């Protein structure tokens, strides 16, 4: 993995601050008083819901089990944006279609924030674009970086709704404690795997930040980009790499078919770890970021052991 050595411009946010309440923050009395927040994915929606609590209504456009990279918004999604006071996306090319949808539907001036862009604390890793041009967008797979997302959400909700600051701060602090515990759990579980057994192949390029944070080595990816099938030559090279490096697991994802991974596993001794959650959440108990990440880690460590 290579570090991208350049800064990212943060998506411009145009704010119309809500009026404060004289007697301090309180939960809105009904749905009409809440901030309506539209997010690109269910993962980001979970972050917003944990910080906003009863003061926000959150609506992800990509449904659970959906694919953010190739999502094609429907007319109903444009209607959803028309009711929003804030758009929250990941950025870095993963879900920039959300800003395009807002622009095309006449809402280009809606407040918006791209959580992954312009974070000074982040060591950005190269993505699928040309060297130096694009960063891998999957920062939240490192829970430490997900905590930075949460703090950005806290600040933005407070900017739009100053009366809710005490609630947003308390919710964000409590959620940050939960994420810190999750981060420790992942570290402990993967540290229990011998280093020589931590080599994996992933379905697409969703795990570099996870691998860098928790000590995995990625030996290759099945597809260069979602929506593409690997060529025969690419499959052959990947099979060779798996055999040469002793890869034990191929990490497949819930939103994609296991078929390409299964075909590669048939020619190697690697195990396909199915149904992992990266760009999307799933059904309970994988319907929260915490639940999905714990599921991922339990499945991965079971295969590597």
URVENKA-V163453 format. One record per pair of residues at least 4 apart in sequence whose C-alpha atoms are under 8 Angstrom apart, sorted by the first residue. I is the first residue (numbers start at 1). J is the second residue. D is the distance in Angstrom with one decimal. If there is no record, write none. Layout:
i=(I | I)
j=(J | J)
d=(D | D)
This chain:
i=(1 | 1 | 1 | 2 | 2 | 3 | 3 | 3 | 3 | 4 | 4 | 4 | 4 | 4 | 4 | 4 | 5 | 5 | 6 | 7 | 8 | 8 | 8 | 9 | 9 | 10 | 10 | 10 | 10 | 11 | 11 | 11 | 11 | 12 | 12 | 12 | 13 | 13 | 13 | 13 | 14 | 14 | 14 | 14 | 15 | 15 | 15 | 15 | 16 | 17 | 17 | 17 | 17 | 18 | 18 | 18 | 19 | 19 | 19 | 20 | 20 | 20 | 20 | 21 | 21 | 24 | 24 | 25 | 25 | 25 | 25 | 25 | 26 | 26 | 26 | 27 | 27 | 27 | 28 | 28 | 28 | 28 | 29 | 30 | 31 | 33 | 34 | 34 | 34 | 34 | 35 | 35 | 35 | 35 | 35 | 35 | 35 | 36 | 36 | 36 | 36 | 36 | 36 | 36 | 36 | 37 | 37 | 37 | 37 | 37 | 37 | 37 | 37 | 37 | 38 | 38 | 38 | 38 | 38 | 38 | 38 | 38 | 38 | 38 | 38 | 39 | 39 | 39 | 39 | 39 | 39 | 39 | 39 | 39 | 40 | 40 | 40 | 40 | 40 | 40 | 40 | 40 | 40 | 40 | 40 | 41 | 41 | 41 | 41 | 41 | 41 | 41 | 41 | 41 | 41 | 42 | 42 | 42 | 42 | 42 | 42 | 42 | 42 | 43 | 43 | 43 | 43 | 43 | 43 | 44 | 44 | 44 | 44 | 44 | 45 | 45 | 45 | 45 | 46 | 46 | 46 | 47 | 47 | 47 | 47 | 47 | 48 | 48 | 48 | 48 | 49 | 49 | 49 | 49 | 50 | 50 | 50 | 51 | 51 | 51 | 51 | 51 | 51 | 51 | 51 | 52 | 52 | 52 | 52 | 52 | 52 | 53 | 53 | 55 | 61 | 61 | 62 | 62 | 62 | 62 | 63 | 64 | 64 | 64 | 64 | 65 | 65 | 65 | 65 | 65 | 66 | 66 | 66 | 67 | 67 | 67 | 67 | 68 | 68 | 68 | 68 | 69 | 69 | 69 | 70 | 70 | 73 | 73 | 73 | 74 | 75 | 76 | 77 | 78 | 78 | 78 | 78 | 79 | 80 | 81 | 81 | 81 | 82 | 82 | 84 | 85 | 85 | 86 | 86 | 86 | 87 | 87 | 87 | 87 | 88 | 88 | 88 | 88 | 89 | 89 | 89 | 89 | 89 | 89 | 89 | 90 | 90 | 90 | 90 | 90 | 90 | 90 | 91 | 91 | 91 | 91 | 91 | 91 | 91 | 92 | 92 | 92 | 92 | 92 | 92 | 92 | 93 | 94 | 96 | 97 | 98 | 99 | 99 | 100 | 101 | 102 | 102 | 102 | 102 | 103 | 103 | 103 | 104 | 115 | 115 | 115 | 116 | 116 | 116 | 122 | 124 | 124 | 125 | 125 | 125 | 125 | 126 | 126 | 126 | 126 | 126 | 127 | 127 | 127 | 127 | 127 | 128 | 128 | 128 | 128 | 128 | 128 | 129 | 129 | 129 | 130 | 136 | 136 | 136 | 138 | 138 | 138 | 138 | 138 | 139 | 139 | 139 | 140 | 140 | 140 | 140 | 140 | 141 | 141 | 141 | 141 | 141 | 141 | 141 | 142 | 142 | 142 | 142 | 143 | 143 | 143 | 143 | 143 | 144 | 144 | 144 | 144 | 145 | 146 | 147 | 147 | 147 | 148 | 149 | 150 | 150 | 150 | 151 | 151 | 152 | 153 | 154 | 154 | 154 | 154 | 155 | 156 | 157 | 157 | 157 | 157 | 158 | 158 | 158 | 158 | 158 | 161 | 164 | 165 | 166 | 167 | 168 | 169 | 170 | 171 | 172 | 173 | 174 | 175 | 176 | 177 | 178 | 179 | 179 | 180 | 181 | 182 | 182 | 182 | 183 | 184 | 185 | 186 | 186 | 186 | 186 | 187 | 187 | 188 | 189 | 189 | 189 | 189 | 190 | 190 | 190 | 190 | 191 | 191 | 193 | 193 | 193 | 193 | 193 | 194 | 195 | 197 | 197 | 197 | 197 | 197 | 198 | 198 | 198 | 198 | 198 | 198 | 199 | 199 | 199 | 199 | 199 | 199 | 199 | 199 | 199 | 200 | 200 | 200 | 200 | 200 | 200 | 200 | 200 | 200 | 200 | 201 | 201 | 201 | 201 | 201 | 201 | 201 | 201 | 201 | 201 | 202 | 202 | 202 | 202 | 202 | 202 | 202 | 202 | 202 | 203 | 203 | 203 | 203 | 203 | 203 | 203 | 203 | 204 | 204 | 204 | 204 | 204 | 204 | 205 | 205 | 205 | 206 | 206 | 207 | 208 | 208 | 209 | 210 | 210 | 211 | 211 | 211 | 211 | 212 | 212 | 219 | 219 | 219 | 219 | 220 | 220 | 221 | 222 | 222 | 222 | 222 | 222 | 223 | 223 | 223 | 224 | 224 | 229 | 230 | 230 | 230 | 231 | 232 | 233 | 234 | 235 | 235 | 236 | 237 | 238 | 238 | 239 | 239 | 239 | 239 | 240 | 241 | 242 | 242 | 242 | 242 | 243 | 243 | 243 | 247 | 248 | 248 | 248 | 248 | 248 | 249 | 249 | 249 | 249 | 249 | 249 | 249 | 250 | 250 | 250 | 250 | 250 | 250 | 251 | 251 | 251 | 251 | 251 | 252 | 252 | 252 | 252 | 252 | 252 | 252 | 252 | 253 | 253 | 253 | 253 | 253 | 253 | 253 | 254 | 254 | 254 | 254 | 255 | 255 | 255 | 258 | 258 | 259 | 260 | 261 | 261 | 262 | 262 | 263 | 264 | 265 | 265 | 265 | 265 | 271 | 273 | 273 | 273 | 276 | 276 | 276 | 276 | 277 | 277 | 277 | 277 | 277 | 277 | 281 | 281 | 281 | 281 | 281 | 282 | 282 | 282 | 282 | 283 | 284 | 284 | 285 | 285 | 286 | 286 | 286 | 286 | 286 | 287 | 287 | 288 | 289 | 290 | 291 | 292 | 293 | 294 | 295 | 296 | 297 | 298 | 299 | 300 | 301)
j=(125 | 126 | 208 | 125 | 126 | 123 | 124 | 125 | 126 | 123 | 124 | 125 | 126 | 132 | 134 | 135 | 124 | 132 | 132 | 118 | 117 | 118 | 119 | 117 | 118 | 113 | 114 | 117 | 118 | 112 | 113 | 114 | 117 | 111 | 112 | 113 | 110 | 111 | 112 | 113 | 109 | 110 | 111 | 112 | 110 | 111 | 159 | 160 | 160 | 159 | 160 | 161 | 162 | 160 | 161 | 162 | 161 | 162 | 163 | 24 | 161 | 162 | 163 | 25 | 163 | 163 | 164 | 163 | 164 | 165 | 166 | 167 | 163 | 164 | 167 | 54 | 55 | 164 | 33 | 34 | 54 | 55 | 33 | 34 | 57 | 55 | 54 | 55 | 56 | 57 | 55 | 56 | 57 | 84 | 85 | 86 | 161 | 56 | 57 | 58 | 59 | 83 | 84 | 85 | 86 | 56 | 57 | 58 | 59 | 84 | 85 | 86 | 87 | 88 | 45 | 58 | 59 | 60 | 61 | 80 | 81 | 84 | 86 | 87 | 88 | 44 | 45 | 58 | 59 | 60 | 61 | 87 | 88 | 89 | 44 | 45 | 60 | 61 | 62 | 68 | 88 | 89 | 90 | 95 | 98 | 45 | 60 | 61 | 62 | 63 | 64 | 68 | 89 | 279 | 280 | 46 | 60 | 61 | 62 | 63 | 64 | 280 | 281 | 47 | 279 | 280 | 281 | 288 | 289 | 48 | 60 | 88 | 89 | 90 | 49 | 58 | 59 | 60 | 50 | 288 | 289 | 51 | 149 | 150 | 153 | 289 | 52 | 58 | 150 | 153 | 53 | 56 | 57 | 58 | 171 | 172 | 175 | 150 | 153 | 154 | 168 | 169 | 171 | 172 | 175 | 56 | 154 | 157 | 167 | 168 | 171 | 168 | 171 | 164 | 73 | 77 | 66 | 67 | 68 | 71 | 280 | 280 | 281 | 282 | 283 | 254 | 255 | 280 | 281 | 282 | 71 | 255 | 280 | 71 | 255 | 279 | 280 | 94 | 95 | 279 | 280 | 94 | 95 | 226 | 226 | 227 | 77 | 78 | 101 | 78 | 79 | 80 | 81 | 82 | 101 | 102 | 105 | 83 | 84 | 87 | 102 | 107 | 105 | 107 | 110 | 110 | 111 | 110 | 111 | 112 | 110 | 111 | 112 | 113 | 112 | 113 | 114 | 115 | 95 | 96 | 98 | 112 | 113 | 114 | 115 | 94 | 95 | 114 | 115 | 116 | 117 | 137 | 95 | 96 | 114 | 115 | 116 | 117 | 137 | 96 | 116 | 117 | 134 | 135 | 136 | 137 | 137 | 137 | 100 | 101 | 102 | 103 | 108 | 104 | 105 | 106 | 107 | 108 | 110 | 107 | 108 | 109 | 108 | 149 | 152 | 153 | 137 | 139 | 149 | 145 | 135 | 136 | 135 | 136 | 208 | 209 | 131 | 132 | 134 | 135 | 136 | 134 | 135 | 136 | 137 | 205 | 134 | 135 | 136 | 205 | 224 | 225 | 133 | 134 | 135 | 134 | 205 | 206 | 208 | 206 | 207 | 208 | 209 | 279 | 145 | 146 | 209 | 144 | 145 | 146 | 149 | 209 | 145 | 146 | 206 | 207 | 209 | 210 | 278 | 146 | 209 | 210 | 213 | 147 | 179 | 180 | 182 | 183 | 148 | 179 | 180 | 183 | 149 | 150 | 151 | 176 | 179 | 152 | 153 | 154 | 172 | 176 | 155 | 172 | 156 | 157 | 158 | 168 | 169 | 172 | 159 | 160 | 161 | 162 | 165 | 168 | 162 | 163 | 164 | 165 | 168 | 165 | 168 | 169 | 170 | 171 | 172 | 173 | 174 | 175 | 176 | 177 | 178 | 179 | 180 | 181 | 182 | 183 | 290 | 184 | 185 | 186 | 290 | 294 | 187 | 188 | 189 | 190 | 214 | 294 | 297 | 191 | 214 | 192 | 193 | 297 | 298 | 301 | 214 | 215 | 297 | 301 | 214 | 215 | 197 | 198 | 301 | 304 | 305 | 198 | 215 | 246 | 247 | 248 | 304 | 305 | 215 | 216 | 217 | 247 | 248 | 304 | 216 | 217 | 218 | 219 | 245 | 246 | 247 | 248 | 249 | 216 | 217 | 218 | 219 | 220 | 247 | 248 | 249 | 250 | 251 | 218 | 219 | 220 | 221 | 222 | 242 | 247 | 249 | 250 | 251 | 206 | 207 | 218 | 220 | 221 | 222 | 250 | 251 | 252 | 221 | 222 | 223 | 250 | 251 | 252 | 253 | 261 | 221 | 222 | 223 | 224 | 225 | 226 | 221 | 224 | 225 | 278 | 279 | 211 | 212 | 218 | 213 | 214 | 216 | 215 | 216 | 217 | 218 | 216 | 217 | 241 | 242 | 245 | 247 | 238 | 241 | 238 | 230 | 235 | 238 | 260 | 261 | 228 | 229 | 230 | 228 | 230 | 260 | 234 | 235 | 260 | 235 | 236 | 237 | 238 | 239 | 264 | 240 | 241 | 242 | 264 | 243 | 264 | 267 | 268 | 244 | 245 | 246 | 247 | 268 | 270 | 247 | 268 | 269 | 270 | 269 | 270 | 271 | 303 | 304 | 270 | 271 | 272 | 273 | 300 | 303 | 304 | 261 | 265 | 270 | 271 | 272 | 273 | 272 | 273 | 274 | 276 | 300 | 256 | 258 | 261 | 272 | 273 | 274 | 275 | 276 | 257 | 258 | 274 | 275 | 276 | 277 | 278 | 274 | 275 | 276 | 277 | 275 | 277 | 280 | 262 | 274 | 263 | 264 | 265 | 272 | 266 | 272 | 267 | 268 | 269 | 270 | 271 | 272 | 303 | 299 | 300 | 303 | 292 | 295 | 296 | 299 | 281 | 282 | 286 | 292 | 293 | 296 | 286 | 287 | 288 | 289 | 292 | 286 | 287 | 288 | 292 | 287 | 288 | 291 | 291 | 292 | 290 | 291 | 292 | 293 | 295 | 291 | 292 | 292 | 293 | 294 | 295 | 296 | 297 | 298 | 299 | 300 | 301 | 302 | 303 | 304 | 305)
d=(6.5 | 7.0 | 7.3 | 5.6 | 5.7 | 6.5 | 5.5 | 4.4 | 6.0 | 7.5 | 5.3 | 5.4 | 5.5 | 5.9 | 7.8 | 6.5 | 7.6 | 7.2 | 7.7 | 6.2 | 5.6 | 4.7 | 8.0 | 6.6 | 5.8 | 7.5 | 6.7 | 5.5 | 5.4 | 6.9 | 5.8 | 5.8 | 7.6 | 7.9 | 7.0 | 7.3 | 7.7 | 4.9 | 5.3 | 6.4 | 6.5 | 6.7 | 4.9 | 7.5 | 8.0 | 5.7 | 7.7 | 6.7 | 6.7 | 6.4 | 4.6 | 6.4 | 7.6 | 5.7 | 5.2 | 6.9 | 7.4 | 7.5 | 7.5 | 8.0 | 7.3 | 5.9 | 4.7 | 6.8 | 5.6 | 6.2 | 7.9 | 4.8 | 4.8 | 7.0 | 6.5 | 6.9 | 7.6 | 6.8 | 7.7 | 6.0 | 5.7 | 7.8 | 5.4 | 6.0 | 7.1 | 5.8 | 6.7 | 7.2 | 7.6 | 7.7 | 7.5 | 4.9 | 4.9 | 6.3 | 6.3 | 4.6 | 6.1 | 7.6 | 6.3 | 7.8 | 7.9 | 5.8 | 4.8 | 6.1 | 7.8 | 6.9 | 4.9 | 5.5 | 6.7 | 6.8 | 6.0 | 4.8 | 6.3 | 5.5 | 6.1 | 4.9 | 5.9 | 7.2 | 7.9 | 5.9 | 4.8 | 5.8 | 7.2 | 7.6 | 6.6 | 6.2 | 6.4 | 5.0 | 6.3 | 6.4 | 5.8 | 7.2 | 6.1 | 4.6 | 6.4 | 5.7 | 4.7 | 5.7 | 7.1 | 7.8 | 5.4 | 5.3 | 5.9 | 7.5 | 6.7 | 5.3 | 7.6 | 6.5 | 6.5 | 6.2 | 5.2 | 6.3 | 5.1 | 7.2 | 7.9 | 6.9 | 7.6 | 7.2 | 6.5 | 6.1 | 5.5 | 7.9 | 6.8 | 6.7 | 6.2 | 5.7 | 5.9 | 6.6 | 7.0 | 5.8 | 6.1 | 7.4 | 6.1 | 6.3 | 7.8 | 7.4 | 7.2 | 7.6 | 6.1 | 6.1 | 6.8 | 5.8 | 6.2 | 6.3 | 6.7 | 6.5 | 7.8 | 6.2 | 7.9 | 7.8 | 5.8 | 7.1 | 7.5 | 6.5 | 5.4 | 7.1 | 7.7 | 6.5 | 6.6 | 7.1 | 6.6 | 7.2 | 7.2 | 6.3 | 5.6 | 7.8 | 5.0 | 5.0 | 7.3 | 5.3 | 7.8 | 7.4 | 7.7 | 5.9 | 7.2 | 7.9 | 7.3 | 7.5 | 7.7 | 6.5 | 5.6 | 7.0 | 6.4 | 6.9 | 7.8 | 5.6 | 5.3 | 5.3 | 7.8 | 6.6 | 5.1 | 5.6 | 6.3 | 5.8 | 7.5 | 5.9 | 6.3 | 5.9 | 6.3 | 6.8 | 7.1 | 6.6 | 6.2 | 6.6 | 7.9 | 5.5 | 6.5 | 6.9 | 7.3 | 7.3 | 6.0 | 7.7 | 7.6 | 7.1 | 6.6 | 6.3 | 6.4 | 6.5 | 6.5 | 7.0 | 6.1 | 7.1 | 6.9 | 7.9 | 6.6 | 7.7 | 7.9 | 6.9 | 7.8 | 6.6 | 6.7 | 6.4 | 5.0 | 5.6 | 7.1 | 6.3 | 4.5 | 6.5 | 5.8 | 5.2 | 6.2 | 7.3 | 6.5 | 7.5 | 7.3 | 7.7 | 6.3 | 4.9 | 6.3 | 6.7 | 6.5 | 5.0 | 5.0 | 5.4 | 7.7 | 7.3 | 5.8 | 5.8 | 4.9 | 6.7 | 5.9 | 6.4 | 6.9 | 7.5 | 6.8 | 6.6 | 7.2 | 6.5 | 7.2 | 5.3 | 7.0 | 6.2 | 6.7 | 6.0 | 6.3 | 6.2 | 7.3 | 6.0 | 6.0 | 6.3 | 4.8 | 5.3 | 7.6 | 5.3 | 4.1 | 7.9 | 7.6 | 5.5 | 6.9 | 7.9 | 7.0 | 6.7 | 7.2 | 7.2 | 6.1 | 7.2 | 5.6 | 5.7 | 7.5 | 7.5 | 6.9 | 7.1 | 6.2 | 4.4 | 5.3 | 5.6 | 4.6 | 3.7 | 7.2 | 7.5 | 7.0 | 7.7 | 7.0 | 7.8 | 7.3 | 7.5 | 6.2 | 5.2 | 7.7 | 6.8 | 7.7 | 7.9 | 7.9 | 5.8 | 7.3 | 7.9 | 6.9 | 7.9 | 6.0 | 7.0 | 6.0 | 7.8 | 5.5 | 4.4 | 7.7 | 7.9 | 7.6 | 7.2 | 7.9 | 6.8 | 6.0 | 5.1 | 7.1 | 6.5 | 5.4 | 4.8 | 6.0 | 6.3 | 6.7 | 7.8 | 7.5 | 5.6 | 6.9 | 7.9 | 7.6 | 6.9 | 6.6 | 6.4 | 6.4 | 6.3 | 6.8 | 6.3 | 6.3 | 6.3 | 6.8 | 7.6 | 6.3 | 7.0 | 6.2 | 6.0 | 6.2 | 5.8 | 6.7 | 6.5 | 6.2 | 6.3 | 5.8 | 7.8 | 8.0 | 7.4 | 4.8 | 7.6 | 6.4 | 5.2 | 6.9 | 7.3 | 6.1 | 5.9 | 6.1 | 6.0 | 5.9 | 6.0 | 6.2 | 6.1 | 5.9 | 6.3 | 6.5 | 6.2 | 6.1 | 6.3 | 6.3 | 6.0 | 7.3 | 6.3 | 6.2 | 6.3 | 6.8 | 7.5 | 6.3 | 6.1 | 6.1 | 6.1 | 7.1 | 7.5 | 6.4 | 5.9 | 5.6 | 6.5 | 7.4 | 7.4 | 8.0 | 7.0 | 6.6 | 7.2 | 7.7 | 6.5 | 7.7 | 7.5 | 6.5 | 6.7 | 7.2 | 7.0 | 6.6 | 6.8 | 7.9 | 7.9 | 7.4 | 6.9 | 6.2 | 7.7 | 7.4 | 5.1 | 6.1 | 7.8 | 7.8 | 6.7 | 6.1 | 4.7 | 5.9 | 6.4 | 7.6 | 7.3 | 5.0 | 6.6 | 7.5 | 7.2 | 6.2 | 5.1 | 5.9 | 7.6 | 5.3 | 6.3 | 5.2 | 5.8 | 7.1 | 5.6 | 5.5 | 5.0 | 5.5 | 7.3 | 7.8 | 7.0 | 6.5 | 4.6 | 6.1 | 7.6 | 7.1 | 7.1 | 6.6 | 4.8 | 6.4 | 5.5 | 4.6 | 6.4 | 5.4 | 4.7 | 6.1 | 7.1 | 5.9 | 5.2 | 6.9 | 7.0 | 5.4 | 6.1 | 5.4 | 6.3 | 6.4 | 6.8 | 6.5 | 7.2 | 7.5 | 6.7 | 8.0 | 5.9 | 6.1 | 7.4 | 6.1 | 6.0 | 7.8 | 5.5 | 4.4 | 6.2 | 7.1 | 6.7 | 7.9 | 7.1 | 7.3 | 7.6 | 7.4 | 6.7 | 7.7 | 7.8 | 6.6 | 7.5 | 7.5 | 7.2 | 6.8 | 6.4 | 6.2 | 5.5 | 7.2 | 7.6 | 7.6 | 5.8 | 6.3 | 7.8 | 6.3 | 6.2 | 6.2 | 6.2 | 6.1 | 6.9 | 6.3 | 6.2 | 6.1 | 7.9 | 6.3 | 6.3 | 6.9 | 6.7 | 6.1 | 6.0 | 5.7 | 5.0 | 7.1 | 7.7 | 6.9 | 6.6 | 7.9 | 6.2 | 7.0 | 4.6 | 6.1 | 7.4 | 6.2 | 5.0 | 4.7 | 5.8 | 6.5 | 7.8 | 6.4 | 6.6 | 6.8 | 7.6 | 6.5 | 6.0 | 4.7 | 5.9 | 6.1 | 5.0 | 6.7 | 7.2 | 7.7 | 7.5 | 6.3 | 6.9 | 6.6 | 5.7 | 4.9 | 6.3 | 6.1 | 7.8 | 7.7 | 6.1 | 4.9 | 4.4 | 5.9 | 7.1 | 6.8 | 4.0 | 5.3 | 5.9 | 7.7 | 7.9 | 7.5 | 5.9 | 7.0 | 6.2 | 6.5 | 6.2 | 6.6 | 6.1 | 6.6 | 7.0 | 6.6 | 6.4 | 5.4 | 6.3 | 6.7 | 6.9 | 6.7 | 6.7 | 7.0 | 7.8 | 7.5 | 5.4 | 8.0 | 6.1 | 7.5 | 8.0 | 6.0 | 7.2 | 6.7 | 6.1 | 5.2 | 6.5 | 7.0 | 6.6 | 5.1 | 4.9 | 8.0 | 7.6 | 5.0 | 7.7 | 8.0 | 5.6 | 7.2 | 7.9 | 4.7 | 4.2 | 7.9 | 7.0 | 6.6 | 6.7 | 6.0 | 6.0 | 6.2 | 6.1 | 6.2 | 6.2 | 6.1 | 6.1 | 6.1 | 6.0 | 6.1 | 6.4 | 6.2 | 6.0)
